[in-house]
Amino acid sequence: MLRLIAFAGLAITALGSAPALAQNATFYTVSYFEAGPILAKTAAVALRAYRTDAHKDAFSLEVFQRIDRPNQFVVLGAWTDQKAFEAHAAGETSKKLNAKLETMLAAPVDIRRLAGLD
């Protein structure tokens, strides 16, 4: 199942509209969220609000929802550096999202981090 989510994330990355990711960012994150099936709409609203609030911290932040499994989401983030991501992760925006999703998640959040390659 994780392979299907990872493949979907890669397909979204390849087809998504985030061309700014490769320009000035040096640290990237890919987070996979899976909400309970009946909570997909509520989780989508929470993640959209997070995307709006987090744009002040991130170089680029995009949220995608799977079409065939609407309770699965991918958040692609680009940060100026690892410190910027860590500051965001410890900040109010992340805490607010975690509090909202705490009872909705069907599985633990899977976060992948990658430093930019020069």
N, C-alpha and C positions, 0 to 999 in steps of 0.2 A: 504494500500500500504506500509506503514511504517513497518507493521508486516512482509510482504513478504521480505522486504529488511533486517530487523533484523534477520529473519529466515535464509536468505541466508548468512548473515554475521556469524551467529552461525555455520551453516553448513561448511562454509569455514574455520572458526576457528578450528572446530573439524577435518576437513580433510586437512587443510593447512600444510605447511612445516615450521612452526615457533617454533620448540621445545625449542629454547633458551628463549622464552618468560617467562617461569616459573623459570628460574635459578636465575638470579641476579637482575632483574628489580623489582622495587617496585611501579611503577606507569604505568598505561596502558591507552591507548586511542583507541577508535573505531570511525572513522569518515566516514560518508556516504555522497557521492557526487552524484548528478544527473545532468547530462548535457543535453542540448537540444538534441533530437534524431539525428539530422544531424551533431552534433558537437562531437559525441562519439570518433571518431578517434583523433581529435585534443586534447580533454580532456585526452585521454589515453596517448598521447605523453607528455603532461604537467605533468601528475602524475608520469610517469616513470622517467622523469627528476628530479622531486621532490624527488622520492625515492632514486635516486642516490646521490643527493646533501645532503639529510637529514641523510644519514647513519653516517655522522661524529658526529651528535648530539644525535641520538637515539641509545639505546641499540639494538633495533631491529625494523625494519620498513618494512612492506609488503603492497603492493597494489594489490587488486584483482578487476577484472572486471566481471560482470555477463555475463553469456553466453546467456541467453534468452532475456536480456535487456542490450545490450552492452553500453548503456549510463549511467548505474549505476555502481558505484565503492565503494569499502570499503577499507579504509586504517587502518591497525592495527599497533599501535605503542607501544613499550615498552621503558620506560625511567628509568634511575637510580633513579630518584625521581621527585616530582612535580616541583621543581625548575628547573630541567633540561628541562622539557617540556615547562614551561613558558618562559624560556630563548630562546628556539627554536621557540616558537610561536611568540615571539617579534623580532626574527632575520630576516636576509635577505632572507633565503631560504623560509620561510613561506610567507613573503611579496611578493616575486617573484611569488609563486604559486597563491596567492590570486589575484594578478594583472592579471595573465593569465586566471584564471577561472572566473573572475568577470562578463564578458559578456556571458559566456557559460552556467552558471548554470540555471537549470530549477526550482530549489527549493533551499532554504537556506541549508547550510551545517549543518548536524546534528552530533555533537561531544558528545560522551559519555566518561566519565573519571572514572577510578576505581583505588583506591589505593590497593596495594598488601595486601593480607591477610596472616598473619603469623600463 
